[in-house]
Amino acid sequence: MDAEEARQLDITLRRFGIRGVVAPQDPENPAGTWAVYDEADPDSRRDITTDTLAAVARAQGPTRGFVIPVAG
């Protein structure tokens, strides 16, 4: 995810009370890819993005809507 998606996910995590630190994969490159970690320390953190996204999906519950494919 990029920085804007990470910002939105961080807001969602706080709203649902889900733990996780949203941070760039490379601390030296905040314009790069971001992920969710169990702690802020880049030397000892563990990527928990998949588990966190699943927790957000469970917290949101079922939703309704349409999926519109992108041409191309």
mmCIF file of the N, C-alpha and C atoms, coordinates in Angstrom:
data_MODEL
# 
_entry.id   MODEL 
# 
loop_
_atom_site.group_PDB 
_atom_site.id 
_atom_site.type_symbol 
_atom_site.label_atom_id 
_atom_site.label_alt_id 
_atom_site.label_comp_id 
_atom_site.label_asym_id 
_atom_site.label_entity_id 
_atom_site.label_seq_id 
_atom_site.pdbx_PDB_ins_code 
_atom_site.Cartn_x 
_atom_site.Cartn_y 
_atom_site.Cartn_z 
_atom_site.occupancy 
_atom_site.B_iso_or_equiv 
_atom_site.pdbx_formal_charge 
_atom_site.auth_seq_id 
_atom_site.auth_comp_id 
_atom_site.auth_asym_id 
_atom_site.auth_atom_id 
_atom_site.pdbx_PDB_model_num 
ATOM 1   N N  . MET A 1 1  ? 0.841   -1.169  0.000   1.00 0.00 ? 1  MET A N  1 
ATOM 2   C CA . MET A 1 1  ? 0.000   0.000   0.000   1.00 0.00 ? 1  MET A CA 1 
ATOM 3   C C  . MET A 1 1  ? 0.887   1.234   0.000   1.00 0.00 ? 1  MET A C  1 
ATOM 4   N N  . ASP A 1 2  ? 0.364   2.325   -0.514  1.00 0.00 ? 2  ASP A N  1 
ATOM 5   C CA . ASP A 1 2  ? 1.133   3.569   -0.538  1.00 0.00 ? 2  ASP A CA 1 
ATOM 6   C C  . ASP A 1 2  ? 0.830   4.386   0.723   1.00 0.00 ? 2  ASP A C  1 
ATOM 7   N N  . ALA A 1 3  ? 1.420   5.558   0.835   1.00 0.00 ? 3  ALA A N  1 
ATOM 8   C CA . ALA A 1 3  ? 1.302   6.374   2.041   1.00 0.00 ? 3  ALA A CA 1 
ATOM 9   C C  . ALA A 1 3  ? -0.142  6.798   2.313   1.00 0.00 ? 3  ALA A C  1 
ATOM 10  N N  . GLU A 1 4  ? -0.900  7.149   1.296   1.00 0.00 ? 4  GLU A N  1 
ATOM 11  C CA . GLU A 1 4  ? -2.295  7.567   1.493   1.00 0.00 ? 4  GLU A CA 1 
ATOM 12  C C  . GLU A 1 4  ? -3.157  6.397   1.946   1.00 0.00 ? 4  GLU A C  1 
ATOM 13  N N  . GLU A 1 5  ? -2.983  5.237   1.340   1.00 0.00 ? 5  GLU A N  1 
ATOM 14  C CA . GLU A 1 5  ? -3.722  4.047   1.769   1.00 0.00 ? 5  GLU A CA 1 
ATOM 15  C C  . GLU A 1 5  ? -3.351  3.689   3.209   1.00 0.00 ? 5  GLU A C  1 
ATOM 16  N N  . ALA A 1 6  ? -2.077  3.854   3.549   1.00 0.00 ? 6  ALA A N  1 
ATOM 17  C CA . ALA A 1 6  ? -1.611  3.574   4.907   1.00 0.00 ? 6  ALA A CA 1 
ATOM 18  C C  . ALA A 1 6  ? -2.267  4.522   5.907   1.00 0.00 ? 6  ALA A C  1 
ATOM 19  N N  . ARG A 1 7  ? -2.388  5.787   5.551   1.00 0.00 ? 7  ARG A N  1 
ATOM 20  C CA . ARG A 1 7  ? -3.034  6.768   6.429   1.00 0.00 ? 7  ARG A CA 1 
ATOM 21  C C  . ARG A 1 7  ? -4.487  6.377   6.684   1.00 0.00 ? 7  ARG A C  1 
ATOM 22  N N  . GLN A 1 8  ? -5.187  5.987   5.626   1.00 0.00 ? 8  GLN A N  1 
ATOM 23  C CA . GLN A 1 8  ? -6.586  5.584   5.763   1.00 0.00 ? 8  GLN A CA 1 
ATOM 24  C C  . GLN A 1 8  ? -6.716  4.315   6.607   1.00 0.00 ? 8  GLN A C  1 
ATOM 25  N N  . LEU A 1 9  ? -5.820  3.363   6.406   1.00 0.00 ? 9  LEU A N  1 
ATOM 26  C CA . LEU A 1 9  ? -5.854  2.134   7.192   1.00 0.00 ? 9  LEU A CA 1 
ATOM 27  C C  . LEU A 1 9  ? -5.568  2.436   8.658   1.00 0.00 ? 9  LEU A C  1 
ATOM 28  N N  . ASP A 1 10 ? -4.627  3.326   8.940   1.00 0.00 ? 10 ASP A N  1 
ATOM 29  C CA . ASP A 1 10 ? -4.310  3.691   10.320  1.00 0.00 ? 10 ASP A CA 1 
ATOM 30  C C  . ASP A 1 10 ? -5.539  4.266   11.020  1.00 0.00 ? 10 ASP A C  1 
ATOM 31  N N  . ILE A 1 11 ? -6.284  5.111   10.341  1.00 0.00 ? 11 ILE A N  1 
ATOM 32  C CA . ILE A 1 11 ? -7.516  5.682   10.898  1.00 0.00 ? 11 ILE A CA 1 
ATOM 33  C C  . ILE A 1 11 ? -8.519  4.567   11.195  1.00 0.00 ? 11 ILE A C  1 
ATOM 34  N N  . THR A 1 12 ? -8.650  3.625   10.272  1.00 0.00 ? 12 THR A N  1 
ATOM 35  C CA . THR A 1 12 ? -9.585  2.511   10.448  1.00 0.00 ? 12 THR A CA 1 
ATOM 36  C C  . THR A 1 12 ? -9.174  1.627   11.614  1.00 0.00 ? 12 THR A C  1 
ATOM 37  N N  . LEU A 1 13 ? -7.882  1.354   11.750  1.00 0.00 ? 13 LEU A N  1 
ATOM 38  C CA . LEU A 1 13 ? -7.406  0.531   12.862  1.00 0.00 ? 13 LEU A CA 1 
ATOM 39  C C  . LEU A 1 13 ? -7.763  1.181   14.195  1.00 0.00 ? 13 LEU A C  1 
ATOM 40  N N  . ARG A 1 14 ? -7.562  2.472   14.299  1.00 0.00 ? 14 ARG A N  1 
ATOM 41  C CA . ARG A 1 14 ? -7.883  3.179   15.541  1.00 0.00 ? 14 ARG A CA 1 
ATOM 42  C C  . ARG A 1 14 ? -9.383  3.144   15.822  1.00 0.00 ? 14 ARG A C  1 
ATOM 43  N N  . ARG A 1 15 ? -10.176 3.333   14.769  1.00 0.00 ? 15 ARG A N  1 
ATOM 44  C CA . ARG A 1 15 ? -11.633 3.355   14.938  1.00 0.00 ? 15 ARG A CA 1 
ATOM 45  C C  . ARG A 1 15 ? -12.150 2.032   15.491  1.00 0.00 ? 15 ARG A C  1 
ATOM 46  N N  . PHE A 1 16 ? -11.577 0.919   15.031  1.00 0.00 ? 16 PHE A N  1 
ATOM 47  C CA . PHE A 1 16 ? -12.026 -0.399  15.476  1.00 0.00 ? 16 PHE A CA 1 
ATOM 48  C C  . PHE A 1 16 ? -11.213 -0.945  16.654  1.00 0.00 ? 16 PHE A C  1 
ATOM 49  N N  . GLY A 1 17 ? -10.217 -0.205  17.118  1.00 0.00 ? 17 GLY A N  1 
ATOM 50  C CA . GLY A 1 17 ? -9.410  -0.653  18.248  1.00 0.00 ? 17 GLY A CA 1 
ATOM 51  C C  . GLY A 1 17 ? -8.506  -1.831  17.921  1.00 0.00 ? 17 GLY A C  1 
ATOM 52  N N  . ILE A 1 18 ? -8.062  -1.919  16.679  1.00 0.00 ? 18 ILE A N  1 
ATOM 53  C CA . ILE A 1 18 ? -7.182  -3.003  16.236  1.00 0.00 ? 18 ILE A CA 1 
ATOM 54  C C  . ILE A 1 18 ? -5.743  -2.526  16.359  1.00 0.00 ? 18 ILE A C  1 
ATOM 55  N N  . ARG A 1 19 ? -4.910  -3.332  16.999  1.00 0.00 ? 19 ARG A N  1 
ATOM 56  C CA . ARG A 1 19 ? -3.520  -2.930  17.204  1.00 0.00 ? 19 ARG A CA 1 
ATOM 57  C C  . ARG A 1 19 ? -2.708  -3.107  15.923  1.00 0.00 ? 19 ARG A C  1 
ATOM 58  N N  . GLY A 1 20 ? -1.684  -2.298  15.796  1.00 0.00 ? 20 GLY A N  1 
ATOM 59  C CA . GLY A 1 20 ? -0.784  -2.362  14.653  1.00 0.00 ? 20 GLY A CA 1 
ATOM 60  C C  . GLY A 1 20 ? -0.154  -1.009  14.402  1.00 0.00 ? 20 GLY A C  1 
ATOM 61  N N  . VAL A 1 21 ? 1.056   -1.043  13.884  1.00 0.00 ? 21 VAL A N  1 
ATOM 62  C CA . VAL A 1 21 ? 1.791   0.175   13.553  1.00 0.00 ? 21 VAL A CA 1 
ATOM 63  C C  . VAL A 1 21 ? 1.924   0.220   12.036  1.00 0.00 ? 21 VAL A C  1 
ATOM 64  N N  . VAL A 1 22 ? 1.334   1.227   11.419  1.00 0.00 ? 22 VAL A N  1 
ATOM 65  C CA . VAL A 1 22 ? 1.413   1.377   9.968   1.00 0.00 ? 22 VAL A CA 1 
ATOM 66  C C  . VAL A 1 22 ? 2.661   2.198   9.662   1.00 0.00 ? 22 VAL A C  1 
ATOM 67  N N  . ALA A 1 23 ? 3.575   1.612   8.884   1.00 0.00 ? 23 ALA A N  1 
ATOM 68  C CA . ALA A 1 23 ? 4.862   2.266   8.631   1.00 0.00 ? 23 ALA A CA 1 
ATOM 69  C C  . ALA A 1 23 ? 5.417   1.825   7.277   1.00 0.00 ? 23 ALA A C  1 
ATOM 70  N N  . PRO A 1 24 ? 6.342   2.620   6.715   1.00 0.00 ? 24 PRO A N  1 
ATOM 71  C CA . PRO A 1 24 ? 6.967   2.216   5.455   1.00 0.00 ? 24 PRO A CA 1 
ATOM 72  C C  . PRO A 1 24 ? 7.805   0.949   5.649   1.00 0.00 ? 24 PRO A C  1 
ATOM 73  N N  . GLN A 1 25 ? 7.824   0.096   4.638   1.00 0.00 ? 25 GLN A N  1 
ATOM 74  C CA . GLN A 1 25 ? 8.652   -1.110  4.713   1.00 0.00 ? 25 GLN A CA 1 
ATOM 75  C C  . GLN A 1 25 ? 10.120  -0.736  4.841   1.00 0.00 ? 25 GLN A C  1 
ATOM 76  N N  . ASP A 1 26 ? 10.522  0.300   4.124   1.00 0.00 ? 26 ASP A N  1 
ATOM 77  C CA . ASP A 1 26 ? 11.882  0.824   4.226   1.00 0.00 ? 26 ASP A CA 1 
ATOM 78  C C  . ASP A 1 26 ? 11.801  2.167   4.953   1.00 0.00 ? 26 ASP A C  1 
ATOM 79  N N  . PRO A 1 27 ? 12.231  2.237   6.211   1.00 0.00 ? 27 PRO A N  1 
ATOM 80  C CA . PRO A 1 27 ? 12.129  3.485   6.970   1.00 0.00 ? 27 PRO A CA 1 
ATOM 81  C C  . PRO A 1 27 ? 12.821  4.671   6.302   1.00 0.00 ? 27 PRO A C  1 
ATOM 82  N N  . GLU A 1 28 ? 13.770  4.399   5.435   1.00 0.00 ? 28 GLU A N  1 
ATOM 83  C CA . GLU A 1 28 ? 14.486  5.463   4.729   1.00 0.00 ? 28 GLU A CA 1 
ATOM 84  C C  . GLU A 1 28 ? 13.702  5.987   3.521   1.00 0.00 ? 28 GLU A C  1 
ATOM 85  N N  . ASN A 1 29 ? 12.621  5.284   3.131   1.00 0.00 ? 29 ASN A N  1 
ATOM 86  C CA . ASN A 1 29 ? 11.876  5.644   1.927   1.00 0.00 ? 29 ASN A CA 1 
ATOM 87  C C  . ASN A 1 29 ? 10.373  5.702   2.211   1.00 0.00 ? 29 ASN A C  1 
ATOM 88  N N  . PRO A 1 30 ? 9.885   6.806   2.789   1.00 0.00 ? 30 PRO A N  1 
ATOM 89  C CA . PRO A 1 30 ? 8.459   6.902   3.085   1.00 0.00 ? 30 PRO A CA 1 
ATOM 90  C C  . PRO A 1 30 ? 7.577   6.979   1.838   1.00 0.00 ? 30 PRO A C  1 
ATOM 91  N N  . ALA A 1 31 ? 8.159   7.209   0.675   1.00 0.00 ? 31 ALA A N  1 
ATOM 92  C CA . ALA A 1 31 ? 7.385   7.234   -0.568  1.00 0.00 ? 31 ALA A CA 1 
ATOM 93  C C  . ALA A 1 31 ? 7.183   5.829   -1.129  1.00 0.00 ? 31 ALA A C  1 
ATOM 94  N N  . GLY A 1 32 ? 7.805   4.831   -0.515  1.00 0.00 ? 32 GLY A N  1 
ATOM 95  C CA . GLY A 1 32 ? 7.702   3.453   -0.993  1.00 0.00 ? 32 GLY A CA 1 
ATOM 96  C C  . GLY A 1 32 ? 6.490   2.731   -0.435  1.00 0.00 ? 32 GLY A C  1 
ATOM 97  N N  . THR A 1 33 ? 6.570   1.415   -0.412  1.00 0.00 ? 33 THR A N  1 
ATOM 98  C CA . THR A 1 33 ? 5.487   0.558   0.047   1.00 0.00 ? 33 THR A CA 1 
ATOM 99  C C  . THR A 1 33 ? 5.390   0.573   1.573   1.00 0.00 ? 33 THR A C  1 
ATOM 100 N N  . TRP A 1 34 ? 4.151   0.562   2.068   1.00 0.00 ? 34 TRP A N  1 
ATOM 101 C CA . TRP A 1 34 ? 3.886   0.557   3.502   1.00 0.00 ? 34 TRP A CA 1 
ATOM 102 C C  . TRP A 1 34 ? 3.274   -0.772  3.912   1.00 0.00 ? 34 TRP A C  1 
ATOM 103 N N  . ALA A 1 35 ? 3.357   -1.089  5.212   1.00 0.00 ? 35 ALA A N  1 
ATOM 104 C CA . ALA A 1 35 ? 2.782   -2.319  5.754   1.00 0.00 ? 35 ALA A CA 1 
ATOM 105 C C  . ALA A 1 35 ? 2.363   -2.068  7.202   1.00 0.00 ? 35 ALA A C  1 
ATOM 106 N N  . VAL A 1 36 ? 1.741   -3.075  7.807   1.00 0.00 ? 36 VAL A N  1 
ATOM 107 C CA . VAL A 1 36 ? 1.344   -2.999  9.214   1.00 0.00 ? 36 VAL A CA 1 
ATOM 108 C C  . VAL A 1 36 ? 2.264   -3.924  10.005  1.00 0.00 ? 36 VAL A C  1 
ATOM 109 N N  . TYR A 1 37 ? 2.793   -3.405  11.115  1.00 0.00 ? 37 TYR A N  1 
ATOM 110 C CA . TYR A 1 37 ? 3.742   -4.157  11.936  1.00 0.00 ? 37 TYR A CA 1 
ATOM 111 C C  . TYR A 1 37 ? 3.232   -4.274  13.366  1.00 0.00 ? 37 TYR A C  1 
ATOM 112 N N  . ASP A 1 38 ? 3.794   -5.234  14.090  1.00 0.00 ? 38 ASP A N  1 
ATOM 113 C CA . ASP A 1 38 ? 3.404   -5.440  15.486  1.00 0.00 ? 38 ASP A CA 1 
ATOM 114 C C  . ASP A 1 38 ? 4.029   -4.414  16.425  1.00 0.00 ? 38 ASP A C  1 
ATOM 115 N N  . GLU A 1 39 ? 5.102   -3.766  16.017  1.00 0.00 ? 39 GLU A N  1 
ATOM 116 C CA . GLU A 1 39 ? 5.744   -2.726  16.824  1.00 0.00 ? 39 GLU A CA 1 
ATOM 117 C C  . GLU A 1 39 ? 6.487   -1.752  15.914  1.00 0.00 ? 39 GLU A C  1 
ATOM 118 N N  . ALA A 1 40 ? 6.862   -0.608  16.472  1.00 0.00 ? 40 ALA A N  1 
ATOM 119 C CA . ALA A 1 40 ? 7.472   0.452   15.669  1.00 0.00 ? 40 ALA A CA 1 
ATOM 120 C C  . ALA A 1 40 ? 8.951   0.238   15.361  1.00 0.00 ? 40 ALA A C  1 
ATOM 121 N N  . ASP A 1 41 ? 9.660   -0.516  16.185  1.00 0.00 ? 41 ASP A N  1 
ATOM 122 C CA . ASP A 1 41 ? 11.106  -0.695  16.013  1.00 0.00 ? 41 ASP A CA 1 
ATOM 123 C C  . ASP A 1 41 ? 11.414  -1.459  14.724  1.00 0.00 ? 41 ASP A C  1 
ATOM 124 N N  . PRO A 1 42 ? 12.061  -0.806  13.729  1.00 0.00 ? 42 PRO A N  1 
ATOM 125 C CA . PRO A 1 42 ? 12.339  -1.468  12.448  1.00 0.00 ? 42 PRO A CA 1 
ATOM 126 C C  . PRO A 1 42 ? 13.225  -2.708  12.564  1.00 0.00 ? 42 PRO A C  1 
ATOM 127 N N  . ASP A 1 43 ? 14.021  -2.806  13.641  1.00 0.00 ? 43 ASP A N  1 
ATOM 128 C CA . ASP A 1 43 ? 14.929  -3.944  13.782  1.00 0.00 ? 43 ASP A CA 1 
ATOM 129 C C  . ASP A 1 43 ? 14.252  -5.199  14.325  1.00 0.00 ? 43 ASP A C  1 
ATOM 130 N N  . SER A 1 44 ? 13.156  -5.037  15.048  1.00 0.00 ? 44 SER A N  1 
ATOM 131 C CA . SER A 1 44 ? 12.526  -6.215  15.656  1.00 0.00 ? 44 SER A CA 1 
ATOM 132 C C  . SER A 1 44 ? 11.057  -6.392  15.281  1.00 0.00 ? 44 SER A C  1 
ATOM 133 N N  . ARG A 1 45 ? 10.540  -5.538  14.407  1.00 0.00 ? 45 ARG A N  1 
ATOM 134 C CA . ARG A 1 45 ? 9.124   -5.623  14.056  1.00 0.00 ? 45 ARG A CA 1 
ATOM 135 C C  . ARG A 1 45 ? 8.825   -6.821  13.156  1.00 0.00 ? 45 ARG A C  1 
ATOM 136 N N  . ARG A 1 46 ? 7.548   -7.228  13.188  1.00 0.00 ? 46 ARG A N  1 
ATOM 137 C CA . ARG A 1 46 ? 7.086   -8.350  12.372  1.00 0.00 ? 46 ARG A CA 1 
ATOM 138 C C  . ARG A 1 46 ? 5.901   -7.863  11.547  1.00 0.00 ? 46 ARG A C  1 
ATOM 139 N N  . ASP A 1 47 ? 5.876   -8.190  10.266  1.00 0.00 ? 47 ASP A N  1 
ATOM 140 C CA . ASP A 1 47 ? 4.800   -7.775  9.366   1.00 0.00 ? 47 ASP A CA 1 
ATOM 141 C C  . ASP A 1 47 ? 3.524   -8.540  9.708   1.00 0.00 ? 47 ASP A C  1 
ATOM 142 N N  . ILE A 1 48 ? 2.465   -7.803  10.070  1.00 0.00 ? 48 ILE A N  1 
ATOM 143 C CA . ILE A 1 48 ? 1.178   -8.418  10.391  1.00 0.00 ? 48 ILE A CA 1 
ATOM 144 C C  . ILE A 1 48 ? 0.067   -7.872  9.487   1.00 0.00 ? 48 ILE A C  1 
ATOM 145 N N  . THR A 1 49 ? 0.437   -7.406  8.296   1.00 0.00 ? 49 THR A N  1 
ATOM 146 C CA . THR A 1 49 ? -0.523  -6.785  7.386   1.00 0.00 ? 49 THR A CA 1 
ATOM 147 C C  . THR A 1 49 ? -1.688  -7.714  7.070   1.00 0.00 ? 49 THR A C  1 
ATOM 148 N N  . THR A 1 50 ? -1.420  -8.956  6.700   1.00 0.00 ? 50 THR A N  1 
ATOM 149 C CA . THR A 1 50 ? -2.483  -9.886  6.316   1.00 0.00 ? 50 THR A CA 1 
ATOM 150 C C  . THR A 1 50 ? -3.456  -10.109 7.470   1.00 0.00 ? 50 THR A C  1 
ATOM 151 N N  . ASP A 1 51 ? -2.929  -10.357 8.662   1.00 0.00 ? 51 ASP A N  1 
ATOM 152 C CA . ASP A 1 51 ? -3.788  -10.574 9.833   1.00 0.00 ? 51 ASP A CA 1 
ATOM 153 C C  . ASP A 1 51 ? -4.601  -9.326  10.162  1.00 0.00 ? 51 ASP A C  1 
ATOM 154 N N  . THR A 1 52 ? -3.983  -8.162  10.018  1.00 0.00 ? 52 THR A N  1 
ATOM 155 C CA . THR A 1 52 ? -4.658  -6.905  10.329  1.00 0.00 ? 52 THR A CA 1 
ATOM 156 C C  . THR A 1 52 ? -5.786  -6.629  9.347   1.00 0.00 ? 52 THR A C  1 
ATOM 157 N N  . LEU A 1 53 ? -5.545  -6.843  8.057   1.00 0.00 ? 53 LEU A N  1 
ATOM 158 C CA . LEU A 1 53 ? -6.599  -6.626  7.065   1.00 0.00 ? 53 LEU A CA 1 
ATOM 159 C C  . LEU A 1 53 ? -7.767  -7.580  7.293   1.00 0.00 ? 53 LEU A C  1 
ATOM 160 N N  . ALA A 1 54 ? -7.485  -8.812  7.702   1.00 0.00 ? 54 ALA A N  1 
ATOM 161 C CA . ALA A 1 54 ? -8.548  -9.772  8.014   1.00 0.00 ? 54 ALA A CA 1 
ATOM 162 C C  . ALA A 1 54 ? -9.347  -9.296  9.230   1.00 0.00 ? 54 ALA A C  1 
ATOM 163 N N  . ALA A 1 55 ? -8.666  -8.748  10.231  1.00 0.00 ? 55 ALA A N  1 
ATOM 164 C CA . ALA A 1 55 ? -9.349  -8.234  11.423  1.00 0.00 ? 55 ALA A CA 1 
ATOM 165 C C  . ALA A 1 55 ? -10.242 -7.050  11.073  1.00 0.00 ? 55 ALA A C  1 
ATOM 166 N N  . VAL A 1 56 ? -9.789  -6.185  10.173  1.00 0.00 ? 56 VAL A N  1 
ATOM 167 C CA . VAL A 1 56 ? -10.601 -5.046  9.729   1.00 0.00 ? 56 VAL A CA 1 
ATOM 168 C C  . VAL A 1 56 ? -11.842 -5.554  9.000   1.00 0.00 ? 56 VAL A C  1 
ATOM 169 N N  . ALA A 1 57 ? -11.677 -6.537  8.130   1.00 0.00 ? 57 ALA A N  1 
ATOM 170 C CA . ALA A 1 57 ? -12.820 -7.094  7.391   1.00 0.00 ? 57 ALA A CA 1 
ATOM 171 C C  . ALA A 1 57 ? -13.845 -7.692  8.353   1.00 0.00 ? 57 ALA A C  1 
ATOM 172 N N  . ARG A 1 58 ? -13.379 -8.405  9.378   1.00 0.00 ? 58 ARG A N  1 
ATOM 173 C CA . ARG A 1 58 ? -14.300 -8.979  10.369  1.00 0.00 ? 58 ARG A CA 1 
ATOM 174 C C  . ARG A 1 58 ? -15.012 -7.878  11.150  1.00 0.00 ? 58 ARG A C  1 
ATOM 175 N N  . ALA A 1 59 ? -14.280 -6.829  11.506  1.00 0.00 ? 59 ALA A N  1 
ATOM 176 C CA . ALA A 1 59 ? -14.855 -5.738  12.295  1.00 0.00 ? 59 ALA A CA 1 
ATOM 177 C C  . ALA A 1 59 ? -15.900 -4.961  11.508  1.00 0.00 ? 59 ALA A C  1 
ATOM 178 N N  . GLN A 1 60 ? -15.694 -4.820  10.207  1.00 0.00 ? 60 GLN A N  1 
ATOM 179 C CA . GLN A 1 60 ? -16.633 -4.066  9.384   1.00 0.00 ? 60 GLN A CA 1 
ATOM 180 C C  . GLN A 1 60 ? -17.910 -4.843  9.125   1.00 0.00 ? 60 GLN A C  1 
ATOM 181 N N  . GLY A 1 61 ? -17.829 -6.150  9.118   1.00 0.00 ? 61 GLY A N  1 
ATOM 182 C CA . GLY A 1 61 ? -19.009 -6.962  8.841   1.00 0.00 ? 61 GLY A CA 1 
ATOM 183 C C  . GLY A 1 61 ? -19.361 -6.939  7.366   1.00 0.00 ? 61 GLY A C  1 
ATOM 184 N N  . PRO A 1 62 ? -20.492 -7.563  7.027   1.00 0.00 ? 62 PRO A N  1 
ATOM 185 C CA . PRO A 1 62 ? -20.881 -7.625  5.619   1.00 0.00 ? 62 PRO A CA 1 
ATOM 186 C C  . PRO A 1 62 ? -21.235 -6.240  5.075   1.00 0.00 ? 62 PRO A C  1 
ATOM 187 N N  . THR A 1 63 ? -20.937 -6.035  3.823   1.00 0.00 ? 63 THR A N  1 
ATOM 188 C CA . THR A 1 63 ? -21.274 -4.778  3.158   1.00 0.00 ? 63 THR A CA 1 
ATOM 189 C C  . THR A 1 63 ? -21.975 -5.082  1.845   1.00 0.00 ? 63 THR A C  1 
ATOM 190 N N  . ARG A 1 64 ? -22.667 -4.093  1.342   1.00 0.00 ? 64 ARG A N  1 
ATOM 191 C CA . ARG A 1 64 ? -23.348 -4.244  0.059   1.00 0.00 ? 64 ARG A CA 1 
ATOM 192 C C  . ARG A 1 64 ? -22.775 -3.230  -0.907  1.00 0.00 ? 64 ARG A C  1 
ATOM 193 N N  . GLY A 1 65 ? -22.836 -3.562  -2.171  1.00 0.00 ? 65 GLY A N  1 
ATOM 194 C CA . GLY A 1 65 ? -22.352 -2.628  -3.172  1.00 0.00 ? 65 GLY A CA 1 
ATOM 195 C C  . GLY A 1 65 ? -22.109 -3.325  -4.488  1.00 0.00 ? 65 GLY A C  1 
ATOM 196 N N  . PHE A 1 66 ? -21.515 -2.613  -5.385  1.00 0.00 ? 66 PHE A N  1 
ATOM 197 C CA . PHE A 1 66 ? -21.236 -3.123  -6.711  1.00 0.00 ? 66 PHE A CA 1 
ATOM 198 C C  . PHE A 1 66 ? -19.737 -3.119  -6.959  1.00 0.00 ? 66 PHE A C  1 
ATOM 199 N N  . VAL A 1 67 ? -19.280 -4.098  -7.699  1.00 0.00 ? 67 VAL A N  1 
ATOM 200 C CA . VAL A 1 67 ? -17.896 -4.138  -8.140  1.00 0.00 ? 67 VAL A CA 1 
ATOM 201 C C  . VAL A 1 67 ? -17.907 -3.777  -9.610  1.00 0.00 ? 67 VAL A C  1 
ATOM 202 N N  . ILE A 1 68 ? -17.229 -2.700  -9.951  1.00 0.00 ? 68 ILE A N  1 
ATOM 203 C CA . ILE A 1 68 ? -17.178 -2.249  -11.340 1.00 0.00 ? 68 ILE A CA 1 
ATOM 204 C C  . ILE A 1 68 ? -15.757 -2.456  -11.834 1.00 0.00 ? 68 ILE A C  1 
ATOM 205 N N  . PRO A 1 69 ? -15.573 -3.353  -12.802 1.00 0.00 ? 69 PRO A N  1 
ATOM 206 C CA . PRO A 1 69 ? -14.219 -3.619  -13.291 1.00 0.00 ? 69 PRO A CA 1 
ATOM 207 C C  . PRO A 1 69 ? -13.648 -2.416  -14.037 1.00 0.00 ? 69 PRO A C  1 
ATOM 208 N N  . VAL A 1 70 ? -12.347 -2.270  -13.924 1.00 0.00 ? 70 VAL A N  1 
ATOM 209 C CA . VAL A 1 70 ? -11.639 -1.211  -14.631 1.00 0.00 ? 70 VAL A CA 1 
ATOM 210 C C  . VAL A 1 70 ? -11.303 -1.719  -16.026 1.00 0.00 ? 70 VAL A C  1 
ATOM 211 N N  . ALA A 1 71 ? -11.590 -0.928  -17.037 1.00 0.00 ? 71 ALA A N  1 
ATOM 212 C CA . ALA A 1 71 ? -11.282 -1.326  -18.416 1.00 0.00 ? 71 ALA A CA 1 
ATOM 213 C C  . ALA A 1 71 ? -9.779  -1.337  -18.616 1.00 0.00 ? 71 ALA A C  1 
ATOM 214 N N  . GLY A 1 72 ? -9.302  -2.310  -19.351 1.00 0.00 ? 72 GLY A N  1 
ATOM 215 C CA . GLY A 1 72 ? -7.883  -2.303  -19.669 1.00 0.00 ? 72 GLY A CA 1 
ATOM 216 C C  . GLY A 1 72 ? -7.261  -3.566  -19.461 1.00 0.00 ? 72 GLY A C  1 
# 
